[in-house]
């Protein structure tokens, strides 16, 4: 069974009082200014995935207002009757289109030892800040442009897709101007049309590249056997 993330719901957790996002299996890039909730979104997903490996009720403390380690939203908690904290993810089977919903809260631990969530947790560290630090030097407060990293470290190793070599398609856009000779009339229109065609062709293959990376990365994780722990007696 191949499932993809279909919907995320977060209630009374970190920066979110009530939040829902329909991902519908698409790739998702989260960006925004400081304080917009990026880190809270990350921690919600991280907490959810990690919960699959925690013993019940290992995640209850994050939703328990009496626990000093709770991650509840301060504004929601100030209400007379605050909504309960919870994180809900819905996965959709790619073949059958059947949805499966998993929920964690103070009293619910649907994710415990669930294979789909365990697999997601295993792959969740594929691209993180540690990955970026390996290729570039930047501070967390700085803006970091992902594209140069993708262009340098990933795109050259992508194989031909639909008859187009991805790197060649990108270089054709990067190194050319829409109307290099500043032509007017039909000639200028033709130049813009060619540039637009090249741009659209490259944009059309990008989702396939990202899909291929995700699929191959998951195959790699699937091939890894659980580590063997040996205990020496003295």
KACOR-V434421 format. One record per backbone hydrogen bond with DSSP energy under -1.0 kcal/mol. CO is the residue of the C=O (numbers start at 1). NH is the residue of the N-H. Records with the same first field share a line. If there is no record, write none. Layout:
BEGIN
CO=NH, NH
END
This chain:
BEGIN
2=94
4=92
5=25
6=23, 24
7=90
8=21
9=88
10=19
11=86
13=16
16=13
17=12
19=10
21=8
23=26
33=36
37=41
38=42
39=43
40=44
41=45
42=46
43=47
44=48
45=49
46=50
47=51
49=52
50=53
52=113
55=58
57=60
59=62
60=63
62=71
64=67
67=70
71=14
73=77
76=79
86=11
87=104
88=9
89=102
90=6, 7
91=100
92=4
93=97
98=93
100=91
102=89
103=110
104=87
108=105
109=112
111=114
114=118
115=119
116=120
117=121
118=122
119=123
123=126
128=132
129=133
130=134
132=135, 136
139=142
146=150
147=151
148=152
149=153
150=154, 155
154=157
155=158
161=164
164=161
165=169
166=170
167=171
168=172
170=174
171=175
179=182
185=189
186=190
187=191
188=192
189=193
190=194
191=195
192=196
193=197
194=198
195=199
196=200
197=201
198=202
199=203
200=204
205=209
206=210
207=211
208=212
209=213
210=214
211=215
212=216
213=217
214=218
215=219
216=220
217=221
218=222
219=223
END
